[in-house]
């Protein structure tokens, strides 16, 4: 990957994060975790990854619901 395509990837990542409702203050956290994911899976292209987005609103709701049931 050349420098232009890497920069374009991160620009797109940030724009999609904003459109998905990620708070501007949390985007850097998402970038750091995405970088860690990419380093941990060097042979896996992100475009080949299947399944739901890991931070979809449905999944967040399920996580909060689960945590709340564990507190009772």
C-alpha positions as CSV (number, residue, x, y, z in Angstrom):
1,X,0.0,0.0,0.0
2,X,1.4,3.4,-0.9
3,X,1.2,6.5,1.3
4,X,-1.7,8.0,-0.7
5,X,-3.9,4.9,-0.3
6,X,-3.1,4.7,3.4
7,X,-4.0,8.3,3.9
8,X,-7.2,7.9,1.8
9,X,-8.1,4.8,3.9
10,X,-7.8,6.7,7.2
11,X,-9.7,9.7,5.8
12,X,-12.5,7.4,4.7
13,X,-12.4,5.6,8.1
14,X,-12.8,8.9,9.9
15,X,-15.6,10.1,7.7
16,X,-17.5,6.8,8.0
17,X,-17.1,6.9,11.7
18,X,-18.6,10.4,11.9
19,X,-21.5,9.3,9.6
20,X,-22.1,6.3,11.9
21,X,-22.5,8.5,14.9
22,X,-19.1,8.1,16.5
23,X,-18.4,11.2,18.7
24,X,-15.6,13.3,17.4
25,X,-13.9,12.9,20.7
26,X,-13.9,9.1,20.4
27,X,-12.6,8.9,16.8
28,X,-9.0,8.8,17.9
29,X,-9.8,5.8,20.2
30,X,-11.4,4.0,17.2
31,X,-8.4,4.7,15.0
32,X,-6.0,3.3,17.6
33,X,-8.0,0.1,17.9
34,X,-8.3,-0.2,14.2
35,X,-4.5,0.1,13.9
36,X,-4.1,-2.6,16.6
37,X,-6.5,-4.8,14.7
38,X,-4.7,-4.3,11.4
39,X,-1.3,-5.1,13.1
40,X,-2.8,-8.2,14.8
41,X,-4.2,-9.6,11.5
42,X,-1.6,-8.6,8.8
43,X,-2.8,-11.2,6.3
44,X,-6.5,-10.4,6.6
45,X,-7.8,-7.6,4.3
46,X,-10.4,-5.5,6.1
47,X,-12.6,-5.7,3.0
48,X,-12.6,-9.5,3.4
49,X,-13.9,-9.4,7.0
50,X,-17.5,-10.5,7.2
51,X,-20.2,-9.9,9.7
52,X,-21.8,-7.0,11.3
53,X,-19.9,-3.8,12.2
54,X,-18.6,-4.4,15.7
55,X,-19.9,-1.1,17.0
56,X,-23.4,-1.2,15.5
57,X,-26.2,0.3,17.6
58,X,-27.8,-3.2,18.0
59,X,-24.7,-4.7,19.4
60,X,-24.2,-1.7,21.8
61,X,-27.8,-2.1,23.0
62,X,-27.3,-5.8,23.6
63,X,-24.0,-5.1,25.5
64,X,-25.7,-2.5,27.7
65,X,-28.7,-4.7,28.4
66,X,-26.5,-7.6,29.3
67,X,-24.4,-5.5,31.7
68,X,-27.5,-4.1,33.3
69,X,-28.9,-7.6,33.9
70,X,-25.6,-8.7,35.5
71,X,-25.7,-5.8,38.0
72,X,-29.0,-6.9,39.6
